[in-house]
Amino acid sequence: MLGHETSLIAARFAQLAHERGAQPAMTFRGDERRPDQTFEYDFAKFWRRVARVTAHLQSNWGVQPGDRVAWLGFNHELQLVTLVACARLGAVFLPLNFRLAVPELQQVMQDSQPRLLVHDSHHATTAHALQGADLKHTHHDTLIATAAPRGLPLPAVHSDMPLLLVYTSGTTGVPKGAVHTQAALLANARASAWAHEFVEGDKVLSTLPMFHVGGLCIQTLPALLAGVQVVLHPRFDPTAWLDEMATSRPSLSLLVPATMRAVFEHTRWLETSLACLRGIMTGSSTLPVAYLETLHARGVPVGQVYGTTETGPVSIVLRLPDAMARVGASGWPHPQAQVKLIDAQGQEVDPGETGEVCIRAANLMRGYWSAQGQAGLGLQDGWFHSGDLGQRAEDGCITIVGRSKDMIISGGENIYPAEIENQLVTLLGVAESAVVGLPDERWGEVPVAVLVRSADAAGQCLTAEAVMQHLQSRIARFKLPRRVVFVESLPKSALGKVQKPALQALLTGTNP
């Protein structure tokens, strides 16, 4: 069996099935048709499902090397099975963001032109509203429900073939598809294994959406490739996440600021034991220090993985043993990554100075998707320029301070919104916050704080004066917001990131 797999990713799963066949690979909870059931898959069964799905894609749907296979639905074990099946066929797996509107999804479909769209029941109506040249639709159950032909010849697959096509959230323009090769995904898995230091008996709780590289490639796929068990939920739910602490007792999980807050605000947060966790990773470039301290107070270190859709995403990592000593830092580049911080002239900055984060590594995208097959679009001499600003300490530890486009230049002084936002989140009564720059005749730009009040008494009583008083003793005077604005909600992307251009437009009455 092993000798016939020319895809290195497929060969790894074939190896796991051969050597660790009875070892648990995945626990899946919450299938849409049987939501109360739990499904267990060892590595041998996982591989058998891969073989069946491969045959169905090949015989029923005519999937050939280079074809795109799109997926629209909540997290599902078949999503990972289909990804590996695509690897065997030299096809490209395209996870779609189910939070997008039909016109936005249609834009992605028009750009990528998939041969097949696989969907779940919840998103069937949306799936059938999407059109494409020779596009076929099917429910994911059809990929596995019936016996498949055996002995079909597999194409020769090489490691530089594209396997994953992930579209950016498009918060500042037209979404672009980042193309990741099979070799890049394996390199990212090695980087993740270094980041997490996977050990025998680890168990990863995966709840973030796998239409994004954060949910798919920070922990989930790398853990499986490392032979580590994954507990997969269809989507994040704080009750289900807390329940899992007692049910499967995971050792690792991944949370972002919004999901952390949902866990903290749950009525069972303090009574739930977290003793099973050896750590939590977060994939956000900036995270309120108060959130880190909340988990550290419970004895759970919070590591950080900095990266983007284009970088795999594992690029800069604050590993768990360093987490409590370097609160707020992003960490160090993984061993096979090069990271430089540059100024506006492209020159590297000295330690302690701020520069744009640029990354070169084997797990970077090959480039943005192009129907003409052009490679390298989006890279400059092999480097990805992130648009994020960072500072490097003398020991090489990097801290992300914000986005270059978000930086506010007020009276010649650079102001990084994340510094102010980290202080706002510590104020009782603040549910969410964002700081943006608005034009000012005297200063060029001034910072404006936009807040969502919490639903409790502290939130209802919160005033702009109280906010300013809170900040005055915590940040420099020139960084103080010139205005404090309260809103019902913040405009966000499908990935939960605050859309600052939309927020600026809302405050100025202009189009973003």
C-alpha positions, 0 to 999 in steps of 0.5 A, a space after each residue: 500500500 505504502 509504495 503506491 502513494 506518490 503524494 507525501 501527505 497521503 503516504 504519511 496517512 497510509 503509514 499511520 494506518 499501517 503502523 498505528 492502525 488501532 490508535 485513535 485518530 479523531 473523535 467527531 461530535 455533532 454530525 448534523 444528521 445525528 447531533 447527539 452521537 459521537 463518532 470515533 475513527 482510528 488511523 486505519 478507519 480514517 485511511 479506509 475513508 480516504 480511499 473510498 472518497 478518493 475513488 468516488 471523487 475520481 469515478 463519480 465526479 471525474 476529479 483530475 490533477 489540478 481540479 478544485 474541489 470546494 467545501 461549504 459547511 461546518 467542520 466535519 471529519 469528512 472535510 479532512 478526509 476529502 483534503 487527503 483524498 485531494 492530495 492523492 489525486 493531485 487536486 486542490 481542496 478549496 474550503 469556503 467561508 460559510 459566513 460570506 454572503 452568496 454574492 461574496 461566495 460567487 466571487 470566489 467561485 468565479 475566480 477559482 472555478 471548482 469542478 465540484 462543490 461539496 456541502 452539508 445540509 445546513 448550507 445546501 440552499 447557499 451551495 445550489 445558489 452558486 454557479 460555475 462552468 461545469 460546476 457540480 454539487 453534492 452532499 458530503 454523505 455521497 462521498 462515503 455512503 456507498 461502496 466505491 470502485 477499487 483498483 483505480 489508477 492514481 495519478 503521479 503526484 509531486 510535492 510542489 503540486 497545489 493542494 490547498 486554496 484559501 481565500 483571504 477575508 477580503 476586509 480591504 478589497 477583493 478576496 485573494 486565494 492563497 495557494 499552498 502546495 503539498 510540500 508547504 503543508 508538510 513544512 507547516 506541519 513540521 513547524 506546528 510540531 515544533 511549536 506545540 512539542 507534541 508528545 505521546 498521549 496529546 489530544 487536540 480539541 479543535 473547534 475553530 472553522 477549518 475554512 481558515 488556515 487558523 482552524 485547519 493548519 495551526 493544530 488540526 491537520 498538523 496534529 493528525 500528521 504527527 499521529 496525535 488524536 483530534 477531537 473535532 466540533 462542528 463549530 465553536 460553542 463555549 458550553 461544548 468547549 467546557 464540557 470537553 474538559 471533563 469528557 475527553 480531557 484534551 491537552 491542547 486547544 486553540 482559541 482566539 480573543 472572541 472565543 476566549 471571551 465567550 469561555 470567560 463569560 460562561 457561567 461554568 467558567 470558574 467551576 470547570 477544571 482545566 487541569 487536563 490542559 497543558 496549554 492553549 494556543 491563540 492565533 491572533 496577532 494581538 491579544 488583550 493581556 488581560 485575557 492571557 492573565 485570566 488563563 494564566 491565573 487558572 494555571 494554563 499557559 497561552 502560547 501564540 502562533 503569529 502568521 497569516 493566510 499566506 504564511 501557512 500560517 505557523 511563522 512566529 511562535 511563543 511556545 508554552 514553556 515561554 508563555 508566562 514569562 513573555 506575556 504579550 509577545 509573539 515569540 520567535 520564528 520557527 527554525 526553518 523561517 526567516 523573519 526580518 523587520 524593515 522600515 519604509 525604505 526596505 532596510 532592517 531596523 535595529 532591536 527595539 525599533 518598529 518595522 514591517 514583519 517580512 517572512 520567508 519559509 518553506 510553508 509560505 504560499 506559492 502565490 495568489 491564485 491565478 487562472 493563468 498559473 502564474 507563480 509567486 504573485 504576492 511575494 517579493 523575492 520569496 518574502 511575504 510582506 505582512 503589513 504587520 508591525 513588530 519589534 524585536 528584542 535583543 534575544 530575538 523575541 518579536 512582539 507584534 504592535 499593530 498593522 501598518 495601515 492601522 498605525 496612527 501618526 498624530 503630530 509626528 508621533 506613531 500611535 499603535 491602536 493595540 496599545 490602547 485597546 489592551 488597556 480598554 479591555 481591562 476596564 469594567 463595563 467594556 465588552 469590546 473595543 477598537 481604536 481608529 485614526 480619524 483626520 484632524 486639521 491640527 494633528 493630521 490624525 487623532 485616535 478615537 476609541 469606539 466601545 461596546 458596553 457590556 450588558 451588566 450594570 458596569 456597562 450600562 453606567 460606563 461613561 466617556 469620562 470614566 474611560 478617559 480617567 482609566 486610560 490617563 494613568 496607563 498610557 502616554 498623554 499623546 496616545 489618549 483618544 480625542 473622542 470616546 464613541 459608544 456603539 451597539 456592535 463593531 463591524 467585523 469580517 467573517 473571521 471575527 476581525 474588526 473591520 477598521 476601514 468600515 468603522 472609520 467610514 461609519 464615524 466619518 460618514 464616508 464610504 469605506 
